[in-house]
Amino acid sequence: MPRATMALGATISEPLPRSIFKKFVLMLCSLLMSLYVFYCLADRCHTMPGPIIGGSEEEEGGSLVSELGQGQSVKRKRLLQRGQPGIGRSMAPGGSGAGSEPVSTLTLLGEGSKKLPQAIIIGVKKGGTRALLEFLRVHPDIRAVGAEPHFFDRNYEKGFDWYRDLMPRTLDGQITMEKTPSYFVTKEAPARISAMSKDMKLIVVVRDPVTRAISDYTQTLSKRPDIPTFESLTFKNRTTSLIDTSWSAIQIGIYAKHLENWLLYFPIGQILFVSGERMITDPAGELGRVQDFLGLKRIITDKHFYFNQTKGFPCLKKAEGSSKPHCLGKTKGRTHPNIDQEVVQRLREFYRPFNMKFYQMTGLNFGWDN
Ligand SMILES: Nc1ncnc2c1ncn2[C@@H]1O[C@H](COP(=O)(O)OS(=O)(=O)O)[C@@H](OP(=O)(O)O)[C@H]1O
């Protein structure tokens, strides 16, 4: 047999020589490594699950780690557009306090800095605050922390450095925001926020207090199915029809009373009232008002929304940092239980004077009593 044929025969029948096999494994490893590096550069490699700071909200806020990660992609895109070589990713705080963040490439390259918020969505619980924040985040000049920090109610003793550390990095001209709906009903919150910044822009999403109360109850019911009925919790005494105003679901809806507390520290012009109802029927209109209030160009318009028939709510055609349509999660837009219409009527009567006062204070008729 000729030598060449013999050699070929040997190659086919014998296993790959060790050195070739080693090279192959090495190449495969480096290929996988490069893929991982690219994946990280695309800002998708989160090695640690992030803490969710306890809040009223279950799933929408997500972890602080993923929130910060998402934000960085947008900034990176903007930097790349400007031709700056910003690459890298900052690690989110472990919820432990100021100074816990390792120095990242972004920090070294000076890509923005963490700032205390200049605008806060302070309420109200179940008003539509998540929808507003998610929609606002589409704006390139807004950067927001997704999870609720609860700084001015539950975590105040942790200090401003802790609070600042939760915030995403911002470039000059970008507004840092957060939302914690319980601030609106927290007695200490106005004084504390004012002590931090007298210029703070405050946003309150309000919704018909009766539907809000039912929404609040629906959320609690989803977590604790054995709670008493809405009807029995509403009244101190069913026969006298005396409303139990100590029940938080009822209390929160007395907007005029809570607002009085804020007006001791902030002029009314520094507070924007957003209609929770119009956030559903005309999100672009409400977002227009919010952008004006924040002194931003009206970038978010009706082109950003579509009405999702299955969800029954407006959704984003493209979410922040993504090209995909995005609706809020299943904890937003829950089906409410049927409530005895007599009880609903009684609650409407109860809220009417407070609503009137609220319309008068804000100069806006929200139409809950028409
Ligand atoms: N676009 C869109 N998609 C889904 N849901 C929407 C939207 N806009 C407003 N809403 C209403 O938001 C209600 C929840 O309010 P919050 O986000 O403020 O709730 S929370 O306090 O943060 O838990 C939620 O209340 P429920 O319907 O009772 O679940 C919704 O009615």
The ligand as a MOL file (V3000), in Angstrom:
LIG
                    3D

  0  0  0     0  0            999 V3000
M  V30 BEGIN CTAB
M  V30 COUNTS 31 33 0 0 0
M  V30 BEGIN ATOM
M  V30 1 N -50.9010 50.3780 32.2690 0
M  V30 2 C -51.3080 49.7810 33.3780 0
M  V30 3 N -51.1630 48.4380 33.5260 0
M  V30 4 C -51.5750 47.8300 34.6680 0
M  V30 5 N -52.1380 48.4680 35.7200 0
M  V30 6 C -52.2800 49.7980 35.5950 0
M  V30 7 C -51.8760 50.5070 34.4420 0
M  V30 8 N -52.1750 51.8030 34.6300 0
M  V30 9 C -52.7250 51.9110 35.8360 0
M  V30 10 N -52.7860 50.7090 36.4230 0
M  V30 11 C -53.3620 50.4780 37.7570 0
M  V30 12 O -52.2980 50.4570 38.6810 0
M  V30 13 C -52.8390 49.8470 39.8420 0
M  V30 14 C -51.7280 49.4670 40.7790 0
M  V30 15 O -51.2460 50.6700 41.3370 0
M  V30 16 P -49.7900 50.8420 41.8820 0
M  V30 17 O -48.8030 50.4720 40.8350 0
M  V30 18 O -49.6830 52.2210 42.4080 0
M  V30 19 O -49.7550 49.7700 43.0430 0
M  V30 20 S -48.7260 49.6870 44.2670 0
M  V30 21 O -49.1760 50.6170 45.2880 0
M  V30 22 O -47.3970 50.0060 43.7710 0
M  V30 23 O -48.8340 48.2900 44.7460 0
M  V30 24 C -53.6280 48.6740 39.2960 0
M  V30 25 O -54.6540 48.3910 40.2190 0
M  V30 26 P -55.5570 47.0730 40.1360 0
M  V30 27 O -56.3300 47.1880 38.8440 0
M  V30 28 O -56.4420 47.1370 41.2950 0
M  V30 29 O -54.6340 45.9010 40.1550 0
M  V30 30 C -54.1130 49.1750 37.9400 0
M  V30 31 O -55.4790 49.4530 37.8970 0
M  V30 END ATOM
M  V30 BEGIN BOND
M  V30 1 1 1 2
M  V30 2 1 2 3
M  V30 3 2 2 7
M  V30 4 2 3 4
M  V30 5 1 4 5
M  V30 6 2 5 6
M  V30 7 1 6 7
M  V30 8 1 6 10
M  V30 9 1 7 8
M  V30 10 2 8 9
M  V30 11 1 9 10
M  V30 12 1 10 11
M  V30 13 1 11 12
M  V30 14 1 11 30
M  V30 15 1 12 13
M  V30 16 1 13 14
M  V30 17 1 13 24
M  V30 18 1 14 15
M  V30 19 1 15 16
M  V30 20 2 16 17
M  V30 21 1 16 18
M  V30 22 1 16 19
M  V30 23 1 19 20
M  V30 24 2 20 21
M  V30 25 2 20 22
M  V30 26 1 20 23
M  V30 27 1 24 25
M  V30 28 1 24 30
M  V30 29 1 25 26
M  V30 30 2 26 27
M  V30 31 1 26 28
M  V30 32 1 26 29
M  V30 33 1 30 31
M  V30 END BOND
M  V30 END CTAB
M  END
